[in-house]
Amino acid sequence: MVQTSNKILTLEEFLQLPETKPYCEYIDGKIIPKPMPQGKHSTIQGELCPTINSVVKAQKMGWAFPELRCTFGGRSIVPDVAVFAWDRLPVDENGDIANTFAAAPDWIIEILSPEQSHTKVTRKILHALNHGTQMGWLIDPDERFIAAYPARQQPLPFEEIESVLPVPEFCQGLQLTVGDIFGWLKVTA
C-alpha cells in the first residue's frame, strides 16, 4: 500500500485514479511518476512500434503498443513499448482490442532517459520476466548500448552496430540491429 497525502492506496484504488501525464506506475506499494520522454527516447520509441508492427502485426504474430498500462504481479507499469503475442491479445465483447491489459507483455522494451535509474528500469524488466515475459530490452541511447534479457537466461550485451538483436520466438522474421536502433537518431540534411 502507498501513502499519498493522508490516504493509503491499494493497487485496486490506484487503478481507479485518473491517468496523468507523465504516467505514474504502481511498484512495490509506491506511486512512481515516469520521466517525460526527451528527444532520443521519443525518437526510438516512435520508430520501434511501427517497425515491429510492420512485421509482427502484419502477420498476426503480435502487436506493439507504446506507453500501454500493464497490470500484473501486484504492479501496474507503463513500459515504453509492450509487445503482446497475437494469441494473448485481450479483446472485448465486440472482438476489439480491450482497454485493460491485466497481464505481463510478452516483450517489454524500456528506453533509458537521462534522469532514470538504470537499476529501477532493470528491476521493472526482471519483474516482467518473472511473470511470463519472454524477452526484455533495455536501450541506453546515451551509451549506445542495448541489453537483451531473454527469459531464464543471462542478459546479453549489444553495442556493435552490425549486431543483430534477439527477439522473442513469436516475432520470427523481425530483424533489427543496434545500428538500426541508433541510426534513427541521426538527423541527415
FENFEN-V136357 format. One record per residue. NEAR is the number of other C-alpha atoms within 8 Angstrom. Layout:
BEGIN
NEAR  NEAR
END
This chain:
BEGIN
9  9  9  7  4  5  6  8  11  9  12  7  8  9  8  6  6  5  6  6  5  8  9  13  13  13  11  7  9  10  9  8  8  8  8  5  7  7  6  8  12  9  10  13  12  8  9  10  12  9  8  12  12  8  11  13  13  8  7  8  12  16  13  13  9  10  9  10  10  14  12  10  6  8  11  13  11  11  13  12  15  15  12  12  11  10  6  6  9  8  9  8  5  5  6  7  8  8  4  7  9  7  7  11  12  13  13  16  12  13  12  12  10  5  5  9  6  7  6  8  12  9  8  8  13  8  9  12  12  7  9  9  14  10  14  15  13  13  12  11  11  6  5  9  12  12  11  14  12  12  9  4  6  6  8  8  8  11  9  7  8  7  10  8  10  5  9  11  5  7  11  7  5  9  7  8  11  16  10  9  11  11  7  9  9  6  4  3  2
END
